[in-house]
Amino acid sequence: MAPKTSKSRDIFKAAELAKAAAIEDARDSKYVGEIVSIESDEDHVATYLFEAALPGYVGWRWAVTVTKVDSESTPTICDVVLLP
């Protein structure tokens, strides 16, 4: 099943959490740009993509994967990576 992509629909309401995780990994907020899209991989997994503003990484994205155990649980961070 292909991921569902949305630029505006934050199904987990976790965009701020995801951006904070990317900033923590980047060690400075100036290296993490605006949200590009949100890919819903499954009912309980979503990947938030942010512009990367790191020197030498033109066109790359921060990818922050977030999960929830169920609809009532608090979202948690699974992974933070840079993708070309």
N, C-alpha and C positions, 0 to 999 in steps of 0.2 A: 504494500500500500504506500503510495507516494505521500510525502508530507503535505499538509495543507498550509499555505502561506497567506499571511495577512499582514498588512502594514499598519492597521489601526486597531484590530481586535485583540485585546490582551485578555485571553481567556482565564489566565490565572491571577490577573491583577498583580503581576510580579515584575513589571518593567523596572521599577525603582530598585528592587532587590537585585535583579540581574545586572543593572548598570553599576550598582555599588560593588558587585563581585568583580566585574571587569576592571573597575577603577582600582580595586585592591590588588588585582593581579598585575595591572600596568604600573602600579605604584605612584600614579599621578593622574588626576582627572583630565589633564590636557591631552592625554593620549587616547581618550575614549570619546567618540563623537556621538551623534544622534542615532537613534534607533532606525534601522533600515527595514527590518521585517521581523515577524514572529512566525516560526514554523511549528505547527502543532503535529508532532510525530505520532502521538497516541492520545487517548483520553487523559492520561496522567503525566505526559511528558511534552515539553515545549522547548524550543531553542530560540533565544532572543539574539538577533544579530545587530551589532552596533558598528558604526564606522570606526576604523582604526586610524589614529593620527600619529603613529610612531614613525620616526625617520627610518627610511629604508623599507617600509611596508606599505607603499602606495597601493591603494585598491584592496587591501586586506580588510577583514572583518573580525571583530571580537564575537565569538559564538559562546553564549552562556546557556547551558542546558539546565532546565528547572523541572522538578517533578513534584507531584502531590500523590499521596497514598490514596486519597479519595476526595470527593468534592468538598468535604468539611475540613480537611487538614490544611495546615500552613505550608506554602511552597518552600522547598529547599533547593539549594544549588547542588547539581551533580558534577558539573564540569565547566571550566573556563579555558578556552583555547583561541589562538589566532588562526584564521583560515585565509588562504590566498583567494 
